[in-house]
Structure formats: C-alpha cells, structure tokens
Amino acid sequence: MKIAIVGLGVAGSYLLNRLARERYDNIYVFEGHKKCNQNHLCGWMTNKDALDKYAFQTDIDNGEDYIIRNIEKAYVRSGEKEIITKTRNAVTFSKPKFLIDMQNYALDLVDNASFGTRVQYSFGIQRDRYDLIIDATGNRRSMLRLIPGARKHAALCRQYTVRYDYLPYDDVFIELFRSGYLWYTPLKDGLAFIGAGSLEDHAYLNKLSSFLENNGKHEIIDVSQKLISLLPPSKCTPFIDGNIVGVGEAIGTTRPFGGEGIAPALRSAEILVDCIHGNEMEEYEHRILKEFKKQEKEWKYVQARLRGSTWGCLRHGMGLKQPYIKLSPRQKLKFLRSD
Ligand SMILES: Cc1cc2nc3c(=O)[nH]c(=O)nc-3n(C[C@H](O)[C@H](O)[C@H](O)COP(=O)(O)OP(=O)(O)OC[C@H]3O[C@@H](n4cnc5c(N)ncnc54)[C@H](O)[C@@H]3O)c2cc1C
C-alpha cells in the first residue's frame, strides 16, 4: 500500500510512527516546515493520561519524559469574578520534543520525506500515485476540499513566550470573555506562555496587552499567531474524498470551547490507524462522529455565548466537562453565562 502523509503535526507524526512501525511499505511524508524547525504554536498543555497512553502506543518513550510541569490548579476569571479550582490531570509538556521523537523513530523506515514545501490538492502531489493520501494539515485542510465559510469559524490566536523574574501565577490562569479566552501557562526557568484568541472580534489583543501590563516585569522572547478551527466534525465532512482521508484538526477534532486539540488529534489518528489496519475505511466517518460528540456540544455552547443567550449557555454549557479544569455546577452557573 502506497501511503502519503501530508502534515507532520501531532496527528501526522503519530500516524507516521504507527504506520511505519506496523511495517506499511511505501510511506511518503510531506511537511511544510523545515525538519526540526516546526513551529508548533500551541500552549503545550495536555492531559497526562493521554500523553502516557500515546507515548506508549508509539513506543517512543515514557510520557513522563516530556512533562515540563504538573498543573495542580487553575485561576479562572470572568469579568470581576475569579475563582481558584482544581485541574484534571493537566500538564504542560514539550510538544516539539514529543513530535520530533515520534518522527525520528520512523523517518528511517519511510520511502521519502520532504520537509520545507507545502503541497496542495491540485499540485505538488500527484493524487493517483498513492493508494491513500492522509490530510493531516490541521486547519489548512490542504488536501481535502475546503469547507465554505470555514474562516468565519476559526479563532485568531496570538501567543507570547515571556520570561519573568517572578512568575505572576504559580499555575494556569484562564480569563473567559464573550468571544474567546486568554490563557497563561507556566513552563520552567521563569518562562510562560501567554496567549489569547477570539472569534468575530479582536478582543484577544486588548486582553493580552492588559494581562502583560498588569502582571509585572517581563521580557517577551517570542510571538506567533495562528488560526484555530472551531468547527466540530459534523461541519467538516466529508472526511474521505476518493483516496484522500482527513485526520485531526482538518476534520474538526479540536474542542471548540477549551481549544484542546492535542489529545483529540491523537485519538482521531488512532481511529484512522485502526480503520487502515482492519481495512474498514467505510467505518471511519461514523467512528469519528461518534467519538467526538463533545465537540458538537461545545460548538452549540460557543454559538450561544456569541449570541449572548444566557438560556443557550446554560442549556449547552452545564453538561460540558472541561478538559483541564474542574468546575462544580455552582461555579458553572457563575462562569458559563456570556457576560
Ligand atoms: C495558539 C494555540 C494554542 C493551543 N494550545 C493548545 C494546548 O495547550 N493544548 C491542546 O491540546 N491544544 C492546543 N491547541 C490546539 C492544537 O494545537 C491543535 O488542535 C492540534 O495541534 C491539531 O493537530 P493536527 O496534527 O491536526 O494539526 P497541526 O498541529 O496544525 O499540524 C498540521 C501540520 O501540517 C503542516 N502543513 C499544513 N499545511 C501543509 C501543506 N500544504 N503541506 C505540507 N504540510 C502542511 C503544518 O506545518 C503542521 O506541521 C492550540 C492551538 C493554538 C492555535
């Protein structure tokens, strides 16, 4: 079977590792960034169990080796309200090292790996040369057909890497606002990520400036900007078009409210490995839609927040489980309404 994997983010790197290890012949990979210079703009926060599980599945190493910091609690603010709450098994981890290790193990086993060139559906890759082309290009969805109006449902995010003499918070800080949220995640050696994103407006820029201004002496050492697609899987069909199949954010696995996308992208890649392995590609779309029901609920909640509908927020928000933070029903009532 001749397989092309386009995009070596978290989903593509995992697939590369799993498929190469399972001795699929003729694997070709294409990644737009240069090797080892992949800009994985992301808060590097994930669930510890997921990290362990997928590290084990790929045999790269122990998930523990990638952990930078255990996140014990979250400071959550919305308007004037602020609480401190426990987190769910959350960690920050070195995403670049995790991806590079998954890739390095497998790259020797593939037929050809091309880094530094973006390929597109219509050119750069000859579609009929492969039995299967995997679109793991994230929200660019470079191989599958684009979704009309998708840009409207993508939040623009900016993230700073900041060095502090004294970290302003010892754990995660999250500020919710109507059209998006701001996150602060401490790493180590005085470094922290401070990022924010919003849908429909540029509120995230003001929130970022005010956080930086009000939280002590700091040095900005890096800044990057990226879109995050908030469309759930049901709005990203078809996942399969001829010999092209999508995975990860390309088919809507990122959680629309929390923005959590690492563990879901890995899970979708695992489902795809299963379907390829069992020769059951016709099951793939159904399995993805079933697995990612949370994304559908969160999507409805985000829509209600944007509309400013308190009833909609309560209806769709109360049943939601946040990936990283634990909120009691009382706290949810206080925070999930759109202010
Ligand atoms: C600012 C920000 C912060 C985030 N923080 C977190 C977080 O803390 N925790 C979390 O769980 N999730 C977070 N996310 C979401 C998470 O990063 C994504 O959901 C996840 O990375 C999606 O994985 P993926 O493999 O599907 O796509 P991506 O990680 O986007 O990977 C796509 C890959 O495809 C390559 N590519 C794209 N187009 C082409 C092309 N035409 N040809 C070749 N290669 C191509 C890209 O270079 C990239 O390497 C964040 C997202 C953003 C934007």
The ligand as an SDF file (V2000), in Angstrom:
LIG
                    3D

 53 58  0  0  0  0  0  0  0  0999 V2000
   -2.3510   29.3400   19.9290 C   0  0  0  0  0  0  0  0  0  0  0  0
   -2.8180   27.9130   20.1020 C   0  0  0  0  0  0  0  0  0  0  0  0
   -2.6510   27.3050   21.3320 C   0  0  0  0  0  0  0  0  0  0  0  0
   -3.0790   25.9800   21.5190 C   0  0  0  0  0  0  0  0  0  0  0  0
   -2.8570   25.3840   22.7250 N   0  0  0  0  0  0  0  0  0  0  0  0
   -3.2350   24.0950   22.9080 C   0  0  0  0  0  0  0  0  0  0  0  0
   -2.9540   23.4410   24.1430 C   0  0  0  0  0  0  0  0  0  0  0  0
   -2.3460   23.9960   25.0650 O   0  0  0  0  0  0  0  0  0  0  0  0
   -3.3830   22.1620   24.2880 N   0  0  0  0  0  0  0  0  0  0  0  0
   -4.0540   21.4780   23.2930 C   0  0  0  0  0  0  0  0  0  0  0  0
   -4.4320   20.3270   23.4940 O   0  0  0  0  0  0  0  0  0  0  0  0
   -4.3020   22.0820   22.0950 N   0  0  0  0  0  0  0  0  0  0  0  0
   -3.9040   23.3560   21.8780 C   0  0  0  0  0  0  0  0  0  0  0  0
   -4.1250   23.9600   20.6580 N   0  0  0  0  0  0  0  0  0  0  0  0
   -4.7610   23.1880   19.5950 C   0  0  0  0  0  0  0  0  0  0  0  0
   -3.7740   22.1860   18.9810 C   0  0  0  0  0  0  0  0  0  0  0  0
   -2.5410   22.8180   18.7600 O   0  0  0  0  0  0  0  0  0  0  0  0
   -4.3000   21.6330   17.6550 C   0  0  0  0  0  0  0  0  0  0  0  0
   -5.6430   21.2650   17.7790 O   0  0  0  0  0  0  0  0  0  0  0  0
   -3.5100   20.3950   17.2240 C   0  0  0  0  0  0  0  0  0  0  0  0
   -2.1640   20.7460   17.1050 O   0  0  0  0  0  0  0  0  0  0  0  0
   -4.0370   19.8790   15.9040 C   0  0  0  0  0  0  0  0  0  0  0  0
   -3.1540   18.8800   15.4580 O   0  0  0  0  0  0  0  0  0  0  0  0
   -3.0850   18.4550   13.9170 P   0  0  0  0  0  0  0  0  0  0  0  0
   -1.9930   17.4600   13.8260 O   0  0  0  0  0  0  0  0  0  0  0  0
   -4.4300   18.0950   13.4370 O   0  0  0  0  0  0  0  0  0  0  0  0
   -2.6840   19.7980   13.1400 O   0  0  0  0  0  0  0  0  0  0  0  0
   -1.3970   20.7280   13.3160 P   0  0  0  0  0  0  0  0  0  0  0  0
   -0.7660   20.5450   14.6390 O   0  0  0  0  0  0  0  0  0  0  0  0
   -1.8590   22.0880   12.9170 O   0  0  0  0  0  0  0  0  0  0  0  0
   -0.3690   20.1820   12.2430 O   0  0  0  0  0  0  0  0  0  0  0  0
   -0.5360   20.4020   10.8590 C   0  0  0  0  0  0  0  0  0  0  0  0
    0.8280   20.2070   10.1900 C   0  0  0  0  0  0  0  0  0  0  0  0
    0.6350   20.2280    8.7850 O   0  0  0  0  0  0  0  0  0  0  0  0
    1.6310   21.0490    8.1870 C   0  0  0  0  0  0  0  0  0  0  0  0
    1.0460   21.5470    6.9420 N   0  0  0  0  0  0  0  0  0  0  0  0
   -0.0130   22.4040    6.8070 C   0  0  0  0  0  0  0  0  0  0  0  0
   -0.2830   22.5870    5.5010 N   0  0  0  0  0  0  0  0  0  0  0  0
    0.6090   21.8390    4.8040 C   0  0  0  0  0  0  0  0  0  0  0  0
    0.8360   21.6050    3.4270 C   0  0  0  0  0  0  0  0  0  0  0  0
    0.0710   22.1770    2.4890 N   0  0  0  0  0  0  0  0  0  0  0  0
    1.8530   20.7760    3.0430 N   0  0  0  0  0  0  0  0  0  0  0  0
    2.6360   20.1830    3.9920 C   0  0  0  0  0  0  0  0  0  0  0  0
    2.4720   20.3630    5.3070 N   0  0  0  0  0  0  0  0  0  0  0  0
    1.4630   21.1700    5.7120 C   0  0  0  0  0  0  0  0  0  0  0  0
    1.9020   22.1400    9.2200 C   0  0  0  0  0  0  0  0  0  0  0  0
    3.1720   22.7190    9.0170 O   0  0  0  0  0  0  0  0  0  0  0  0
    1.8130   21.3360   10.5310 C   0  0  0  0  0  0  0  0  0  0  0  0
    3.0490   20.7700   10.8890 O   0  0  0  0  0  0  0  0  0  0  0  0
   -3.7050   25.2710   20.4480 C   0  0  0  0  0  0  0  0  0  0  0  0
   -3.8510   25.8970   19.1980 C   0  0  0  0  0  0  0  0  0  0  0  0
   -3.4120   27.2020   19.0240 C   0  0  0  0  0  0  0  0  0  0  0  0
   -3.5740   27.8560   17.6720 C   0  0  0  0  0  0  0  0  0  0  0  0
  1  2  1  0
  2  3  1  0
  2 52  2  0
  3  4  2  0
  4  5  1  0
  4 50  1  0
  5  6  2  0
  6  7  1  0
  6 13  1  0
  7  8  2  0
  7  9  1  0
  9 10  1  0
 10 11  2  0
 10 12  1  0
 12 13  2  0
 13 14  1  0
 14 15  1  0
 14 50  1  0
 15 16  1  0
 16 17  1  0
 16 18  1  0
 18 19  1  0
 18 20  1  0
 20 21  1  0
 20 22  1  0
 22 23  1  0
 23 24  1  0
 24 25  2  0
 24 26  1  0
 24 27  1  0
 27 28  1  0
 28 29  2  0
 28 30  1  0
 28 31  1  0
 31 32  1  0
 32 33  1  0
 33 34  1  0
 33 48  1  0
 34 35  1  0
 35 36  1  0
 35 46  1  0
 36 37  1  0
 36 45  1  0
 37 38  2  0
 38 39  1  0
 39 40  1  0
 39 45  2  0
 40 41  1  0
 40 42  2  0
 42 43  1  0
 43 44  2  0
 44 45  1  0
 46 47  1  0
 46 48  1  0
 48 49  1  0
 50 51  2  0
 51 52  1  0
 52 53  1  0
M  END
$$$$
